Amino acid sequence: MTTPSPDSAPEKPALKSLTLRSAAAIAIAAVAGRFAVEFPAGAAQQLADALIDLVTTLGLIGVAIGRTRARGPIV
């Protein structure tokens, strides 16, 4: 097992991945183009960031609800 050198960049979490955010921005721009909606510059990227944050938050809420229900009484 090798230790990373101090010069190597640390690994980024998947949510900070430019590939994921770019793919979401492209998908949003494609849907907007299909419906003839024009966004100002950078709006698709901001919508993609907001969408990823929303999905992440809803996922965490779902996990919290599931864990709470699993620990409660079975009726």
Backbone as a printed PyTorch tensor [residue, N CA C, xyz], in Angstrom:
tensor([[[  0.8520,  -1.1630,   0.0000],
         [  0.0000,   0.0000,   0.0000],
         [  0.9010,   1.2300,   0.0000]],

        [[  0.6250,   2.1680,  -0.8960],
         [  1.4420,   3.3670,  -0.9820],
         [  0.7120,   4.5340,  -0.3390]],

        [[  1.4750,   5.4200,   0.2030],
         [  0.8900,   6.6250,   0.7820],
         [  0.9000,   7.7240,  -0.2690]],

        [[ -0.1550,   8.5280,  -0.3140],
         [ -0.1980,   9.5910,  -1.3220],
         [  0.8520,  10.6590,  -1.0200]],

        [[  1.4260,  11.1840,  -2.0610],
         [  2.4230,  12.2360,  -1.8660],
         [  1.7150,  13.5450,  -1.5370]],

        [[  2.3940,  14.4500,  -0.8710],
         [  1.7640,  15.7280,  -0.5190],
         [  1.3780,  16.5480,  -1.7470]],

        [[  1.9920,  16.2620,  -2.8890],
         [  1.6920,  17.0250,  -4.0970],
         [  0.4250,  16.5370,  -4.7970]],

        [[ -0.0290,  15.3160,  -4.4770],
         [ -1.2030,  14.7850,  -5.1630],
         [ -2.4700,  15.4470,  -4.6270]],

        [[ -3.4200,  15.6520,  -5.5170],
         [ -4.6800,  16.2840,  -5.1330],
         [ -5.5420,  15.2740,  -4.3860]],

        [[ -6.2450,  15.7310,  -3.3450],
         [ -7.1220,  14.8090,  -2.6250],
         [ -8.3160,  14.4320,  -3.5000]],

        [[ -8.8680,  13.2510,  -3.2560],
         [-10.0220,  12.8040,  -4.0230],
         [-11.2400,  13.6350,  -3.6370]],

        [[-12.0440,  13.9870,  -4.6470],
         [-13.2500,  14.7620,  -4.4050],
         [-14.4310,  13.8180,  -4.2400]],

        [[-15.3950,  14.2080,  -3.3960],
         [-16.5950,  13.3890,  -3.3060],
         [-17.3790,  13.4530,  -4.6160]],

        [[-18.2060,  12.4640,  -4.8440],
         [-18.9520,  12.3760,  -6.1050],
         [-19.8520,  13.5830,  -6.3230]],

        [[-20.3720,  14.1610,  -5.2620],
         [-21.2770,  15.3120,  -5.4240],
         [-20.5530,  16.5620,  -5.8950]],

        [[-19.2640,  16.6210,  -5.7080],
         [-18.4870,  17.7690,  -6.1640],
         [-17.8560,  17.5110,  -7.5300]],

        [[-18.1800,  16.3910,  -8.1170],
         [-17.6060,  15.9990,  -9.3880],
         [-18.0830,  16.9170, -10.5070]],

        [[-17.1510,  17.4140, -11.2740],
         [-17.5230,  18.2580, -12.4060],
         [-18.2330,  17.4470, -13.4730]],

        [[-17.9230,  16.1770, -13.5810],
         [-18.5830,  15.3280, -14.5680],
         [-20.0640,  15.2030, -14.2500]],

        [[-20.3990,  14.9530, -12.9930],
         [-21.7910,  14.8240, -12.5850],
         [-22.5310,  16.1320, -12.7910]],

        [[-21.9340,  17.2340, -12.3850],
         [-22.5850,  18.5410, -12.5280],
         [-22.7080,  18.9400, -13.9900]],

        [[-21.7000,  18.6210, -14.7830],
         [-21.7640,  18.9360, -16.2130],
         [-22.8440,  18.1200, -16.8960]],

        [[-22.9480,  16.8520, -16.5440],
         [-23.9850,  16.0080, -17.1360],
         [-25.3770,  16.5200, -16.7800]],

        [[-25.5550,  16.9390, -15.5440],
         [-26.8500,  17.4880, -15.1350],
         [-27.1390,  18.7900, -15.8700]],

        [[-26.1310,  19.6510, -16.0160],
         [-26.3170,  20.9210, -16.7260],
         [-26.6560,  20.6770, -18.1930]],

        [[-25.9980,  19.7100, -18.8080],
         [-26.2900,  19.3880, -20.2110],
         [-27.7120,  18.8530, -20.3470]],

        [[-28.1310,  18.0120, -19.4210],
         [-29.4900,  17.4730, -19.4730],
         [-30.5250,  18.5780, -19.3130]],

        [[-30.2900,  19.4880, -18.3870],
         [-31.2150,  20.6060, -18.1870],
         [-31.2590,  21.4950, -19.4180]],

        [[-30.1160,  21.7860, -19.9930],
         [-30.0670,  22.6170, -21.1960],
         [-30.7500,  21.9250, -22.3730]],

        [[-30.6030,  20.6090, -22.4750],
         [-31.2470,  19.8770, -23.5710],
         [-32.7630,  19.9040, -23.4340]],

        [[-33.2610,  19.7100, -22.2270],
         [-34.7080,  19.7680, -22.0020],
         [-35.2250,  21.1800, -22.2620]],

        [[-34.4960,  22.1740, -21.7990],
         [-34.9110,  23.5620, -22.0340],
         [-34.9220,  23.8700, -23.5290]],

        [[-33.9390,  23.3820, -24.2510],
         [-33.8920,  23.5880, -25.6970],
         [-35.0450,  22.9070, -26.3990]],

        [[-35.4220,  21.7440, -25.9000],
         [-36.5430,  21.0020, -26.4840],
         [-37.8540,  21.7710, -26.3450]],

        [[-38.0040,  22.4980, -25.2350],
         [-39.2120,  23.2840, -24.9950],
         [-39.0390,  24.7530, -25.3770]],

        [[-37.9680,  25.0790, -26.0900],
         [-37.6840,  26.4360, -26.5770],
         [-37.5960,  27.4610, -25.4520]],

        [[-36.9810,  27.0520, -24.3470],
         [-36.7430,  27.9550, -23.2220],
         [-35.2840,  28.3680, -23.2580]],

        [[-35.0270,  29.6600, -23.1790],
         [-33.6450,  30.1470, -23.1850],
         [-33.2650,  30.6060, -21.7880]],

        [[-32.1270,  30.1110, -21.3370],
         [-31.6030,  30.4970, -20.0300],
         [-30.5160,  31.5510, -20.1960]],

        [[-30.3730,  32.4270, -19.1990],
         [-29.2050,  33.3260, -19.2080],
         [-27.9280,  32.5140, -19.0130]],

        [[-26.8050,  33.1150, -19.2830],
         [-25.5170,  32.4270, -19.1530],
         [-25.3260,  31.9310, -17.7160]],

        [[-24.9860,  30.6660, -17.5950],
         [-24.7020,  30.0720, -16.2870],
         [-25.9250,  29.5650, -15.5410]],

        [[-27.1140,  29.8000, -16.0690],
         [-28.3260,  29.3820, -15.3520],
         [-28.4700,  27.8690, -15.3280]],

        [[-28.0950,  27.1900, -16.4110],
         [-28.2000,  25.7250, -16.4370],
         [-27.2890,  25.1010, -15.3760]],

        [[-26.0950,  25.6600, -15.1950],
         [-25.1860,  25.1350, -14.1700],
         [-25.7610,  25.3580, -12.7710]],

        [[-26.3630,  26.5210, -12.5470],
         [-26.9430,  26.7910, -11.2360],
         [-28.1390,  25.8800, -10.9660]],

        [[-28.9490,  25.6510, -11.9890],
         [-30.0690,  24.7270, -11.8290],
         [-29.5820,  23.3070, -11.5710]],

        [[-28.5170,  22.9100, -12.2440],
         [-27.9540,  21.5710, -12.0280],
         [-27.4470,  21.4330, -10.5940]],

        [[-26.7580,  22.4470, -10.0990],
         [-26.2730,  22.4100,  -8.7130],
         [-27.4410,  22.3040,  -7.7360]],

        [[-28.4850,  23.1030,  -7.9830],
         [-29.6510,  23.0770,  -7.1020],
         [-30.3540,  21.7290,  -7.1600]],

        [[-30.4500,  21.1400,  -8.3550],
         [-31.1060,  19.8490,  -8.5080],
         [-30.3310,  18.7500,  -7.7810]],

        [[-29.0230,  18.7580,  -7.9080],
         [-28.2010,  17.7500,  -7.2270],
         [-28.3150,  17.9070,  -5.7170]],

        [[-28.3010,  19.1530,  -5.2320],
         [-28.4630,  19.3900,  -3.7980],
         [-29.8370,  18.9310,  -3.3110]],

        [[-30.8780,  19.1760,  -4.1180],
         [-32.2270,  18.7670,  -3.7450],
         [-32.3370,  17.2440,  -3.6530]],

        [[-31.8150,  16.5530,  -4.6480],
         [-31.8770,  15.0910,  -4.6500],
         [-31.0980,  14.5230,  -3.4630]],

        [[-29.9590,  15.0970,  -3.1730],
         [-29.1530,  14.6420,  -2.0340],
         [-29.8980,  14.8490,  -0.7200]],

        [[-30.4820,  16.0210,  -0.5560],
         [-31.2130,  16.3320,   0.6750],
         [-32.4090,  15.4130,   0.8440]],

        [[-33.1700,  15.2140,  -0.2320],
         [-34.3320,  14.3230,  -0.1390],
         [-33.9060,  12.8910,   0.1620]],

        [[-32.7710,  12.4700,  -0.3810],
         [-32.2540,  11.1370,  -0.0790],
         [-31.8880,  10.9920,   1.3830]],

        [[-31.2450,  12.0100,   1.9340],
         [-30.8750,  11.9630,   3.3500],
         [-32.1080,  11.9790,   4.2430]],

        [[-33.1220,  12.7450,   3.8530],
         [-34.3680,  12.7630,   4.6210],
         [-35.0190,  11.3790,   4.5680]],

        [[-35.0100,  10.7620,   3.3930],
         [-35.5820,   9.4210,   3.2640],
         [-34.8660,   8.4050,   4.1290]],

        [[-33.5550,   8.4870,   4.1810],
         [-32.7810,   7.5720,   5.0280],
         [-33.1160,   7.8070,   6.4960]],

        [[-33.2250,   9.0630,   6.8930],
         [-33.5470,   9.3730,   8.2900],
         [-34.9310,   8.8550,   8.6650]],

        [[-35.8970,   9.0210,   7.7700],
         [-37.2460,   8.5260,   8.0400],
         [-37.2430,   7.0000,   8.1170]],

        [[-36.5420,   6.3700,   7.2090],
         [-36.4640,   4.9130,   7.2280],
         [-35.8290,   4.3740,   8.4890]],

        [[-34.7730,   5.0200,   8.9350],
         [-34.1150,   4.5670,  10.1730],
         [-35.0170,   4.7720,  11.3690]],

        [[-35.7600,   5.8820,  11.3910],
         [-36.6750,   6.1590,  12.5180],
         [-37.7910,   5.1390,  12.5540]],

        [[-38.3490,   4.8330,  11.3870],
         [-39.4520,   3.8730,  11.3400],
         [-38.9540,   2.4720,  11.7120]],

        [[-37.7370,   2.1400,  11.3500],
         [-37.2130,   0.8160,  11.6600],
         [-36.9800,   0.6410,  13.1580]],

        [[-36.7070,   1.7090,  13.8450],
         [-36.4520,   1.6240,  15.2950],
         [-37.7180,   1.7180,  16.1140]],

        [[-38.8150,   2.1860,  15.5440],
         [-40.0740,   2.3200,  16.2610],
         [-40.7750,   0.9920,  16.4130]],

        [[-41.9130,   1.0170,  17.0920],
         [-42.6680,  -0.2320,  17.2850],
         [-43.3110,  -0.6880,  15.9650]],

        [[-43.4050,  -1.9790,  15.8090],
         [-44.0520,  -2.5520,  14.6250],
         [-45.5330,  -2.6940,  14.9400]],

        [[-46.3510,  -2.0720,  14.1330],
         [-47.8080,  -2.1270,  14.3790],
         [-48.5170,  -2.9480,  13.3510]]])
